[in-house]
Amino acid sequence: TESGSGEEMAKEIDFYAAVLKEEGCLEIAKRFEEKTGIKVNVHSYDSADFVQAFMVAVNGGSPVDVMLLNGQDVRYFMKNGLIQEMDGKPGADRVNEGAVDQYTYNGKLYAIGSKGGNSSGIYVNMDIIDQYGGKAPETMEDLQELNAKLKADGLSLFAFGGGNKYMWPMWYFSCFGQTSGGKPVERTEEILTGKAKFTDTDSIEAFDAIRTFAEEEMFQPGFNGTDSDGGKAVFVNGQAALFYGGTWEITGFLEAGMENLDLLPFPIIKEGAKSIQTGNASDGAWTIYSKIDPARQSAAEAFIDFMTTDEVIQDFRTSDSADLRDYARVSCNTNVSLPEDTDALTKKQQEFLATMTFTHPDWIYPPEITTALQDVLQSLTGLQITSQEAADQMQAVMDELLEDGYDYNAVEQGK
């Protein structure tokens, strides 16, 4: 196989993935090798473990070539000089404008959108709702009323895998979206630049709402000792009426046989507020390690070219791999639209993306804040700290960052 420059391509590359499980990675590696003769060594990690696994590999001298990053990590990798500029690279002209904007920093593109965008919402088991009143909860009062009915019969309101702390910040974002008066990004940017604080009223109100969920036992017993799969199992098995999660869960729930599902915006937790969508235009991104062996560069580009073609994405939708089917279910490729027979939940996802008003705040947080928020929310919902203490702990981390010279605007998107 030869590159466009006439140089022979490397016969082997190393691929690190955060948003595709090993099964899916091995399948695409096999397909690429069959097409090109280039072997792909697969290294797949959960998103929560990816940055640490990547740094261990790099520090240990292991080869790193292509990366499929969780979208929220792109900014961190760019800021630390770990990924190349991707303007003009194969696949860059195939994605929609939102995905290009999302991974553009200081006017330069650093990653190519892979999966389609994602939002979050409340999955509702309508079989349970029909049994207990026939109306999905829309407000905190509705949640409290339904929770009382379910508890009396030994069921839970929310199923959630709180043991995976990576998922906790979504609760804060949806609550803060309301308590901030519909301006969560603006308020987050003020906090990150020192003009506002986590100890301000709107942030404390968001922590208050989350603590209320725990105080009133709206989660299943032992939720903070349950991983993501365990939390979803509680929902799938009909032991809880609701599951709050990302739209990336749609395929799994449908394939588990949950046919009578609805997907709704986060309930109103503050009187007079509006529920607004958090999300992103592209949930994952292809990029290339900045210190790749130059002899592997053309092979790495060929792999990304292969993975972003219209034909390959369409082909993945009928793959035997559930992981690949989910990967290609919604695409940011401008030429790959939803099939006519798309399920109702995926159509809901598209509606959410169309009305999305802000990105996930942890996509603009420094990693220290993201990690601190994950820990604080576990402690808050474990009723180990108060809302004020949660806010104080978050602000202490932010103050230390600012004192150490953290400058949010130094790496803000150049658009």
Helices and strands as residue ranges (DSSP letters): E 12-17, H 22-36, E 39-44, H 47-59, E 66-70, G 71-73, H 74-79, H 97-102, E 104-105, E 108-109, E 112-113, E 118-125, H 126-131, H 140-152, E 156-159, G 165-167, H 169-179, H 184-192, H 201-215, G 223-225, H 228-236, E 240-246, G 247-249, H 250-255, E 261-264, E 278-280, E 284-288, G 294-296, H 297-307, H 310-316, H 322-329, H 344-354, E 358-359, G 361-363, H 367-381, H 387-403, G 408-411
